[in-house]
Amino acid sequence: MIKRFTAIFLTIFFVATIVIYFACQTDWADLGLVEYRSEEYSEGKNSTYHDLPEVSGTVYFLGKGSLDLPDDDKAIVADLKNMTIDLYQNKVLIKSLPIVSIGKTGLPWETPRGQFRILTKEENHRSSITDVWMPYSMQFLGNYFIHGWPYYDDLTPVGLGYSGGCIRLETTDAEEVFSFAERGTPLVVTGNNLIGDTSGHYLARTKNIFPQVTAESYLVADLDSGATIVKKNSQKIYPIASLTKLMTALVFLDQVNPIVKVTVGKDSKFVPYREVGGLEEGEIFVSKDLLWPLLLESSNKAADVLASALGEKRFVLEMDKRARTIGLSHSTFEDPAGIEAGNISTTEDLFRLTKHIFFEKGYIFEVSRRDKIKLASHTWQNVNSFVSRQGFLGGKTGQTEAAKQTALNLFEVEIPLEDSSLSESRRIVVIVLRSDDRDGDTEKILDYLTDNIYLVKDGE
């Protein structure tokens, strides 16, 4: 009798084990991935286990070392790190000239980086923003030009210092670039504001304990190194709702005079939740001040007003163009507020956008992490739940029926080192799409980082 009971018990246990095993395999197939390396990694053997669908690694960004220059034509590279402008013919460097000044980091008119083309050429262009003449001007994006030393009407040159975002050369050098360049000549503006030690690999202490989250797609990555830590469906396209407003802010700062005054007009179309931000018809603002309601309260009306400076159709076209300049190959836009389901992207594209803004147009995230701002009769309050969290560096959230809940948040996180008694502060982005609980998902992921992930510094 006892033998029979034992046999039955062992059979049930065996079957249950098989069922649980396959159930776990199915569950984990939906969770995403973590990069796991064995202890042999530190010995240089670099054994990697790929337990889950996607493979962690590094998302690469535009840099001078990986430029795709045309084989049989001209190209210009503006290297803002080394402050040179380089002229190429048939991929051969033929001349390197010094850049005198660029836009100051952290201000709305920081010099944009990306892949552009020379749009226009004027031997003398008058700036509508600063009322100065700019000799040998070559426009490459909105308000941004390569040009010689600017001067006033009485021929007095402007003083030394930062530019208003343009790439400023000595006038004789600008004339040489002007003679070399043609309309349509490719221009790559590279070099970032990256600082500090960015090396290292993220490892997991225990495999297969990633928390269950509701998001259909997510990506968690190191802003400085570009290394992804965990991700799921990172190349799958989803509606992104008001995460769109990050691109809206970027294009506004590219294309519109940030200190020009704008008037809140009558609605030309239905604006959902137009009351958010409290903008009333007839109110007059300095245009850059509308970034506060846009990014803090996610005001659709603020997006509408900012886009009206160019006309919404052209503004959205510029959003799509700007996406291409920074390598967002799966992102398109239908409106500046993120209302339409056609505002789409991937978490990998959104990471590229995040990194570009953080290092090349940091003013946007500076605005987005402010708790609140008072301006005249308005007080705009940040609706992001993480604004009061220690280490919050900025971000944006969104929600529509098509997109469900979306979030893109930046944090300074203490990541344990291999010796768990030590840690290092790292700048991390957490992106979730199609979530039922974006805040809960983000919290679970942050807990996972500090509880189970550790950093091995390169060379150790």
CORVENGI-V642720 format. One record per run of one state. SS is the DSSP state (hx for helix, st for strand, lp for the rest). FROM is the first residue (numbers start at 1). TO is the last residue. If there is no record, write none. Layout:
# CORVENGI-V642720
ss->{SS	SS}
from->{FROM	FROM}
to->{TO	TO}
This chain:
# CORVENGI-V642720
ss->{lp	hx	lp	st	lp	st	lp	hx	lp	st	lp	st	lp	hx	lp	st	lp	st	lp	st	lp	st	lp	st	lp	st	lp	st	lp	st	lp	st	lp	st	lp	st	lp	st	lp	st	lp	hx	lp	st	lp	st	lp	st	lp	st	lp	st	lp	hx	lp	st	lp	st	hx	lp	hx	lp	hx	lp	st	lp	st	lp	hx	lp	hx	lp	st	lp	st	lp	st	lp	st	lp	st	lp	hx	st	lp}
from->{1	2	30	33	35	36	38	39	44	48	50	58	59	64	67	74	80	84	90	92	99	101	102	103	104	114	118	120	127	133	142	144	148	151	152	157	158	163	164	167	169	171	181	186	191	201	205	217	223	227	233	238	240	241	256	261	264	284	287	297	300	309	312	326	332	333	344	346	347	361	363	369	372	376	378	382	392	401	404	418	423	436	438	453	457}
to->{1	29	32	34	35	37	38	43	47	49	57	58	63	66	73	79	83	89	91	98	100	101	102	103	113	117	119	126	132	141	143	147	150	151	156	157	162	163	166	168	170	180	185	190	200	204	216	222	226	232	237	239	240	255	260	263	283	286	296	299	308	311	325	331	332	343	345	346	360	362	368	371	375	377	381	391	400	403	417	422	435	437	452	456	460}
